[in-house]
Amino acid sequence: MGWSRSTDDQRDLFRLSMSPGTLSHPLRTVVRMEVRMIRAMAQAVQPADLDACRRELSDIAMVQSILSALEMRVLRAMRQFSADTEGEHARATRSSSKKSSKAQRRSDAGEAIPQLDEALAEGDTTAEHVDVVADALAGMSADDRVRLAGHGDEIRAKATMFTQTEFRRWLATFVRRLRQDDAVARLQRQKDACRANWWIDQEGMWNLRGRFDPETGARLQGQLRGGTDALARDDSLKGGPTDPLERHHWLQAHALAAAIDRNARQDGGSGQGSSGPEMLVLIDAETIVHGEHDRTVLDLFGFDLPLDTIRRWACTASITPVIVGLDGTRLMLGRTTRLANADQRRALAAWYRTCACCDTPFHRCHIHHVHWWDKNGTTDIGNLLPLCNRHHHLAHEGGWRLQLHADRSLTITEPNGQQHQHSPPRVRAA
């Protein structure tokens, strides 16, 4: 964009051209007059060093934020002319319906919390931060939305201060505490909204689709995870795809069928045994006894549940507490097995909320051998990392070299020699 070589007056002119009240003829005039200049400036950018690259990227992010704010306002203005704003957006921008739906939700979030809209228009935050708020609003009642909007100034301040990951984390905690009084009633509403349906497609495949409340979802996910891990260790299981991700999905389908068969055979369905449900919760003792506090540790791995439900799980021993390094856990398996065991997954979950390299949730990650198993690497906790599908492929087929240090800081070396450093994760179990 070349802002590093432009004047403050040019910056202010761009902001002014994108400000409210200039949506029609004045904006079109400015764009038509300046588009050639902007294109020439962009093509002329040739950063001379790393600092110059950083400055350019920072300025590009600012301009993208301002344009995103403009897009949000245009979508809101479009309502008075068309009932199908998402369709109009898709046609005008030549984008997918999924992207247009996301833009509409972002616009609605900015309307619900005007302070966030203003921060984006000033280039002080990003569209991705607004998406975090849109995701939170999507699961809230009308009353909860009003209560959240009442904290608009604080939300704006955090959105300008935190990275997207930090902001998502903060907002999740903030929303949970804001809605605690309504948590049990909300869970009941979610239970009432459970749905499942099935059908046979043109290929003769039986399809299943379901939508479940968080408590039921946690139990089902635990059951499927345990069954999938058991099938992955079963050397007698033949066939199936060879691609790691597709094979995992194949194993999950067979785990679901096996769980149904097992339930049909059991008298009363005790659900006990090594392949039974495993519901993993990270929570500190003070929270579970006295309630949430400023330093609460609480991670349900994607599920949103009331504290009272977690306490009930603890009383019925259906909750798995995680303490890293607990005596008796098998965290060092050497060359005896290739797959990480349940204890190792729990220990890693206590360290990592996400992929070691990005924001993909832990439960969607593969457990990767830093020193590859195929090259005599060991299945020991000090050699294991959670990686999302993309980064797992980069670590294998993409030529990335990973070095995991004793403090679990991570050094990534790309094929071109460029290195990235990742700080050690924070242990979140009490």
FIBA-626323 format. One record per residue (C-alpha): residue number from 1; residue in three letters; x, y, z. Coordinates in steps of 0.1 Angstrom, whole numbers. Each point is the difference from the previous one (the first is absolute). Layout:
N
 seq type    xx    yy    zz
 NUM  ALA     X     Y     Z
...
END
This chain:
430
 seq type    xx    yy    zz
   1  MET     0     0     0
   2  GLY    30    23     4
   3  TRP   -14    18    30
   4  SER    35     1    15
   5  ARG     9    24   -29
   6  SER   -33    20     1
   7  THR    -9    29    22
   8  ASP   -23     2    30
   9  ASP   -23    21   -22
  10  GLN    -3   -29   -25
  11  ARG    -9   -24    29
  12  ASP   -27    25    12
  13  LEU   -14     4   -35
  14  PHE    -4   -37    -3
  15  ARG   -17    -3    34
  16  LEU   -22    29    -9
  17  SER   -10   -16   -33
  18  MET   -11   -31    19
  19  SER   -18    17    28
  20  PRO   -38    -1     5
  21  GLY   -19    24   -21
  22  THR    21    -5   -31
  23  LEU   -16   -33   -12
  24  SER   -13    12   -34
  25  HIS    12    25   -26
  26  PRO    29    15    20
  27  LEU    15   -34     7
  28  ARG    -3   -11   -36
  29  THR    16    32   -11
  30  VAL    30    -5    24
  31  VAL     4   -36   -10
  32  ARG    -1     7   -37
  33  MET    25    29     4
  34  GLU    24   -18    23
  35  VAL    -2   -37   -11
  36  ARG    28     4   -26
  37  MET    22    18    26
  38  ILE    -7   -27    26
  39  ARG     8   -27   -25
  40  ALA    33    17   -10
  41  MET    10     4    36
  42  ALA    -7   -36     8
  43  GLN    20   -12   -31
  44  ALA    29    22    10
  45  VAL     3   -14    35
  46  GLN    34   -18     3
  47  PRO     8    -4    37
  48  ALA    38     2     6
  49  ASP     1   -18    33
  50  LEU   -20   -18    27
  51  ASP   -11    31    18
  52  ALA   -13    15   -33
  53  CYS   -20   -32    -6
  54  ARG   -15     3    34
  55  ARG   -10    36    -6
  56  GLU   -16    -8   -33
  57  LEU   -19   -29    15
  58  SER   -12    21    29
  59  ASP   -13    27   -25
  60  ILE   -16   -26   -22
  61  ALA   -18   -14    31
  62  MET   -12    35     9
  63  VAL   -14     6   -36
  64  GLN   -17   -35     0
  65  SER   -17     8    33
  66  ILE   -13    33   -13
  67  LEU   -13   -17   -31
  68  SER   -16   -27    21
  69  ALA   -18    26    21
  70  LEU   -13    16   -33
  71  GLU   -12   -34   -12
  72  MET   -19    -5    32
  73  ARG   -17    34    -3
  74  VAL    -9    -6   -37
  75  LEU   -17   -33    10
  76  ARG   -21    17    26
  77  ALA   -10    27   -25
  78  MET    -9   -27   -25
  79  ARG   -28   -13    22
  80  GLN   -23    28   -10
  81  PHE     4    -9   -37
  82  SER     1   -38     1
  83  ALA   -11   -28    23
  84  ASP    28   -23   -13
  85  THR    30    19    11
  86  GLU    22   -31     2
  87  GLY    -9    -9   -36
  88  GLU     6    36   -12
  89  HIS    34    -1    18
  90  ALA    10   -33   -16
  91  ARG    -9    12   -35
  92  ALA    16    35     4
  93  THR    33   -14    14
  94  ARG     0   -32   -20
  95  SER     5   -20    33
  96  SER   -15   -31    15
  97  SER   -32     0    20
  98  LYS    20   -11    30
  99  LYS    22    31    -2
 100  SER   -30    22    -5
 101  SER   -18   -15    30
 102  LYS    31     7    21
 103  ALA     1    36   -12
 104  GLN   -37     4     9
 105  ARG     6   -14    35
 106  ARG    30    24     4
 107  SER   -22    29   -10
 108  ASP   -26   -10    25
 109  ALA    26    -2    28
 110  GLY    12    35    -8
 111  GLU   -35    12     2
 112  ALA    -6   -17    33
 113  ILE    32    15    15
 114  PRO     6    33   -17
 115  GLN    33     6    19
 116  LEU    15   -30   -18
 117  ASP   -13    14   -33
 118  GLU    17    33     7
 119  ALA    33   -17    10
 120  LEU     0   -19   -33
 121  ALA    -7    32   -20
 122  GLU    30    16    17
 123  GLY    22   -29    -9
 124  ASP     6    -7    37
 125  THR   -12   -36    -2
 126  THR    -6   -27   -26
 127  ALA   -30   -16   -17
 128  GLU    11   -33    16
 129  HIS    -5    16    35
 130  VAL   -36     9   -11
 131  ASP    -5   -36   -12
 132  VAL     9   -12    36
 133  VAL   -29    22    13
 134  ALA   -23   -12   -28
 135  ASP     7   -36    10
 136  ALA    -8     8    37
 137  LEU   -32    19    -9
 138  ALA   -12   -29   -22
 139  GLY    -6   -22    31
 140  MET   -16    26    22
 141  SER   -35     8     9
 142  ALA   -14    35    -6
 143  ASP     4    10    36
 144  ASP    36   -12     1
 145  ARG     7    19   -32
 146  VAL   -13    32    17
 147  ARG    22    -7    31
 148  LEU    31    -5   -21
 149  ALA    -6    31   -20
 150  GLY    -1    19    33
 151  HIS    37    -7     3
 152  GLY     9    13   -34
 153  ASP    28    24    12
 154  GLU    18   -29    18
 155  ILE    -4   -23   -31
 156  ARG    15    27   -22
 157  ALA    29     5    23
 158  LYS     8   -37     1
 159  ALA    -4    -3   -38
 160  THR    26    27    -6
 161  MET    23   -14    27
 162  PHE     0   -38    -6
 163  THR     9   -23   -28
 164  GLN   -29   -19   -16
 165  THR     8   -31    21
 166  GLU     3    19    32
 167  PHE   -32    20    -7
 168  ARG   -20   -32    -7
 169  ARG    13   -15    33
 170  TRP    -9    32    19
 171  LEU   -34     3   -16
 172  ALA    -9   -36     7
 173  THR     8     4    37
 174  PHE   -18    34     1
 175  VAL   -32   -14   -17
 176  ARG     0   -31    23
 177  ARG     1    22    31
 178  LEU   -26    24   -14
 179  ARG   -24   -29    -7
 180  GLN     7   -21    32
 181  ASP   -34     9    15
 182  ASP   -18   -13   -31
 183  ALA    23   -29    -6
 184  VAL   -22   -29    12
 185  ALA   -31    14   -18
 186  ARG    21     5   -31
 187  LEU    11   -37     1
 188  GLN   -36   -11     3
 189  ARG    -9    21   -31
 190  GLN    29   -16   -18
 191  LYS   -12   -35    10
 192  ASP   -34     9   -14
 193  ALA    17    10   -33
 194  CYS    16   -34    -5
 195  ARG    -7   -15   -34
 196  ALA    12   -29   -21
 197  ASN   -11   -13   -34
 198  TRP    12   -26   -24
 199  TRP    -5    -8   -37
 200  ILE    13   -22   -28
 201  ASP    18    19   -28
 202  GLN     1    -8   -38
 203  GLU    31   -22     5
 204  GLY   -18   -22    25
 205  MET    20    14    30
 206  TRP   -19     5    33
 207  ASN     6    36    12
 208  LEU    -4    13    36
 209  ARG    -2    37    11
 210  GLY    -4    11    36
 211  ARG    -1    31    21
 212  PHE     5    -5    38
 213  ASP     2    20    32
 214  PRO    36     4    14
 215  GLU    -5   -26    28
 216  THR   -13   -27   -24
 217  GLY    27    11   -26
 218  ALA    28    -4    26
 219  ARG   -12   -36     8
 220  LEU    -4    -9   -36
 221  GLN    34    14    -9
 222  GLY    17   -18    29
 223  GLN   -16   -33   -11
 224  LEU    11     5   -36
 225  ARG    35    11     9
 226  GLY     5   -31    22
 227  GLY   -14   -23   -26
 228  THR    21    16   -28
 229  ASP    32    -3    20
 230  ALA    -8   -37     7
 231  LEU    -6    -7   -37
 232  ALA    32    18    -9
 233  ARG    20   -24    22
 234  ASP   -18   -30   -15
 235  ASP    25   -16   -24
 236  SER   -27   -25   -12
 237  LEU   -21    28   -15
 238  LYS     5    -1   -38
 239  GLY    -9    23   -28
 240  GLY    -9    36     0
 241  PRO    17    31   -14
 242  THR    38     6     4
 243  ASP    -2    38     2
 244  PRO     4     8    38
 245  LEU   -29    24     3
 246  GLU   -23   -21   -21
 247  ARG     9   -31    19
 248  HIS    -7    18    33
 249  HIS   -35     8   -13
 250  TRP    -4   -36   -12
 251  LEU     9   -13    35
 252  GLN   -24    25    16
 253  ALA   -29   -14   -21
 254  HIS     9   -36    11
 255  ALA     3    12    36
 256  LEU   -35    13    -1
 257  ALA   -13   -33   -14
 258  ALA    19   -19    26
 259  ALA   -14    21    28
 260  ILE   -36    -7   -12
 261  ASP     7   -37    -3
 262  ARG    16     0    35
 263  ASN   -30    18    15
 264  ALA   -24   -25   -16
 265  ARG    19   -29    16
 266  GLN     2    15    34
 267  ASP   -27    -5    27
 268  GLY    -7    35    11
 269  GLY    30    15   -19
 270  SER    24     6    28
 271  GLY    25    17   -23
 272  GLN    29   -13    20
 273  GLY    33   -12   -14
 274  SER    30    13   -18
 275  SER   -20    12   -30
 276  GLY   -27    18    21
 277  PRO    -6    37    -1
 278  GLU    28    23    11
 279  MET    -9    36     8
 280  LEU    30    21     5
 281  VAL    -2    32    21
 282  LEU    28    23    12
 283  ILE   -11    18    31
 284  ASP    17    13    32
 285  ALA   -12   -12    34
 286  GLU   -10    35    13
 287  THR   -24     4   -30
 288  ILE   -17   -33     4
 289  VAL    -5     5    37
 290  HIS    -6    37     4
 291  GLY    -9    12   -36
 292  GLU    18    21   -26
 293  HIS    27    26    10
 294  ASP    25    22   -18
 295  ARG    25   -28    -5
 296  THR   -24   -28    -9
 297  VAL    13   -28   -21
 298  LEU   -29   -15   -19
 299  ASP     2   -17   -34
 300  LEU   -27   -23   -14
 301  PHE    17    -4   -34
 302  GLY   -26    17   -21
 303  PHE   -31    -6    22
 304  ASP   -19    26    19
 305  LEU   -14   -14    32
 306  PRO   -12    14    33
 307  LEU    22    -4    30
 308  ASP   -28   -19    18
 309  THR     1   -27   -27
 310  ILE    38    -4     4
 311  ARG    -4    -4    37
 312  ARG   -27   -27    -6
 313  TRP    25   -18   -24
 314  ALA    26     1    27
 315  CYS   -24   -15    26
 316  THR    -8   -29   -24
 317  ALA    36    -6    -9
 318  SER    -7     5   -37
 319  ILE    25    28    -2
 320  THR    37    -5    -7
 321  PRO    22    25    21
 322  VAL    33     7   -16
 323  ILE    32     5    20
 324  VAL    31     1   -21
 325  GLY    26   -24    12
 326  LEU   -24   -19    24
 327  ASP    17   -31    14
 328  GLY   -11   -31   -18
 329  THR    -7    16   -34
 330  ARG    18   -16   -29
 331  LEU    16    29   -18
 332  MET    31   -18   -13
 333  LEU    -8   -28   -24
 334  GLY    33    -1   -19
 335  ARG    -2   -23   -31
 336  THR   -27   -23    15
 337  THR   -28    17   -19
 338  ARG    -4    27   -27
 339  LEU   -32    16    12
 340  ALA    -2    24    30
 341  ASN   -20   -15    28
 342  ALA   -28    16    19
 343  ASP    23    12    28
 344  GLN    23    17   -24
 345  ARG   -30    17   -18
 346  ARG   -12    12    34
 347  ALA    34    14     9
 348  LEU     3    18   -34
 349  ALA   -35    13     4
 350  ALA    10    15    33
 351  TRP    29    19   -17
 352  TYR   -17     9   -33
 353  ARG   -33    16    -7
 354  THR     6    -1   -37
 355  CYS    24   -12   -27
 356  ALA    36     8    10
 357  CYS     3    22   -31
 358  CYS   -35    17    -4
 359  ASP   -35     4    15
 360  THR   -15   -33   -11
 361  PRO   -16   -15    32
 362  PHE    18   -29    16
 363  HIS   -27   -26    -6
 364  ARG     4     5   -38
 365  CYS    37    -6     1
 366  HIS    22   -30    -8
 367  ILE    27   -11    26
 368  HIS    33     5   -19
 369  HIS    34   -16     7
 370  VAL    25    28    -2
 371  HIS    27   -26    -7
 372  TRP   -19   -21   -24
 373  TRP   -11   -35    10
 374  ASP    11   -13   -34
 375  LYS    35    13     8
 376  ASN     2   -17    34
 377  GLY   -18    27    19
 378  THR   -16   -10    33
 379  THR   -35     4    12
 380  ASP    11    20    31
 381  ILE   -17    31    13
 382  GLY    32    20    -8
 383  ASN    -3   -10   -36
 384  LEU   -37     8    -6
 385  LEU   -18    31   -12
 386  PRO   -36     7   -10
 387  LEU    -1    12   -36
 388  CYS   -30     9   -22
 389  ASN    -4   -18   -33
 390  ARG    16    29   -20
 391  HIS    31     2    23
 392  HIS     2   -38     2
 393  HIS     3    -1   -37
 394  LEU    26    28     0
 395  ALA    20   -19    26
 396  HIS     0   -31   -22
 397  GLU    -4     9   -37
 398  GLY     8    37     3
 399  GLY    36    -3    10
 400  TRP    -4    17    34
 401  ARG    25   -10    27
 402  LEU   -13     2    36
 403  GLN    22     2    31
 404  LEU   -18    -4    34
 405  HIS    22    14    28
 406  ALA     0   -12    36
 407  ASP   -24    28    11
 408  ARG   -23    -9   -29
 409  SER     9    31   -20
 410  LEU     0    -8   -37
 411  THR    23    10   -28
 412  ILE   -13    -5   -36
 413  THR    24     1   -29
 414  GLU   -15     3   -35
 415  PRO    17   -15   -31
 416  ASN    13    35    -9
 417  GLY    18     2    34
 418  GLN   -24    26    16
 419  GLN    -7    -8    36
 420  HIS   -31     6    23
 421  GLN     1    -1    37
 422  HIS   -30   -10    22
 423  SER     0     6    37
 424  PRO    -7   -29    25
 425  PRO   -37    -6     6
 426  ARG   -14     8    34
 427  VAL   -12   -29    21
 428  ARG   -36     6     8
 429  ALA    -8   -28    24
 430  ALA     0     8    37
END
